[in-house]
């Protein structure tokens, strides 16, 4: 994160904000800058990619599902906007430790004997390491002692939109992001790669809330995509993983997505629309109530 800090200082904070007498390496100055940059970056990533996903990927038919809440999109956005600054406070404390040299982040590819190979391996290692920890943290947040206070606010959205991706209780959001931040304190990681992965995981978090169930056939058994995560929102105790299905399979919490079997929430909406259309054609109309045990589960 020192790369972002240096750019922000050089082009904006040093010439226009901070007094010349305040050293650039002062810990309080660094903390203030990181807090501003982290929040600004989080809002830009959230609104830019969630908006793109909402308008170009998300199937708006899902908004006709009976469990889609009134004013849900505006409520998701409000929740996210209010939570992110609080999430950023403990996050910035870890960024500050990185900036002050306590992590294993490095600059040059040639600093290690295996060079580019180690750089590529570190990306894979990061993904599998963080997926493992997020699985157990996420599963722990479903424990009855903490679920109601911390994680339940995120499960208000049974049929989430991309704007629900960051709508967490602040402590919940920070805990699930913690593996990303502790990785470079344990394993070497290139600074540019770390920054790129930080952006990537935010985009991925948005994408698994976008309701788009298209996954390449070859990857369906391995990738924990939006279909898996949509079922997680509806069924609660399945598909806790972030990127992969590995730990759900190991932990016995894997469930094949209902949308892959033709009975997901989008299938339900389309079925209801078709029945309503047929009823208008003279076949008679009968309201069908969603059976909670079929597509969703009561908390």
Order of alpha helices (4+ residues) and beta strands (2+ residues): alpha-alpha-alpha-beta-alpha-alpha-beta-alpha-alpha-alpha-alpha-alpha
